[in-house]
Structure formats: structure tokens, C-alpha cells
Amino acid sequence: MKPGIHPDYRPLVFRDKAADFVFLTRSTLTSDRTVEWEDGNTYPVVDVEISSASHPFYTGTARVLDTAGRVERFERRYGHREGR
């Protein structure tokens, strides 16, 4: 990598307040707020609206859409085209 052209890559805490979930990772994001981590060090913290702890896909609360029923309803409403 060329020196001096890339942002600093440093430890950062992401906090999902909706799920009361925090995790420490590395990022180029910056923040004015800090939090003390379990290891006793202080790291910048970024609040996120959704994470793997609160996203419906990862928590298993995602709804499955009935795509076959939608297609059938569309064809009933607008008719079925025969060939092209």
C-alpha cells in the first residue's frame, strides 16, 4: 500500500442499542464518543440502527413472501398472456 493516502484502520466499537449488543472490530470510521471496553481500554463507539443481533434475517423472524400466490393473483387480475 502507498503510505499516506489511506485512512487510519483502528479498533472501533459498534453498538446496536435496539438489541443491546456491542462488538469490537476494526474500521476506518471515526467518532467523537468513546466507551470503555471489557479489556479496560477506551475505544471510539459508533451507534448503529441494525446489526446481526436485531436484523430479522439473522434472528429468524423474517417473513417469507408468498410469491406463487402473488403471480396467480396478478394473472387473475390482468389475464395470462399466451406466448410472445
Buried (B, 14 or more C-beta within 10 A) or exposed (E): EEEEEEEEEEEBBBBBEEBEBBEBEEBEEEBEEEBEBEEEEEBBBBEEEEBEBBBEEEEEEEEEEEEEEEEEEEEEEEEEEEEE
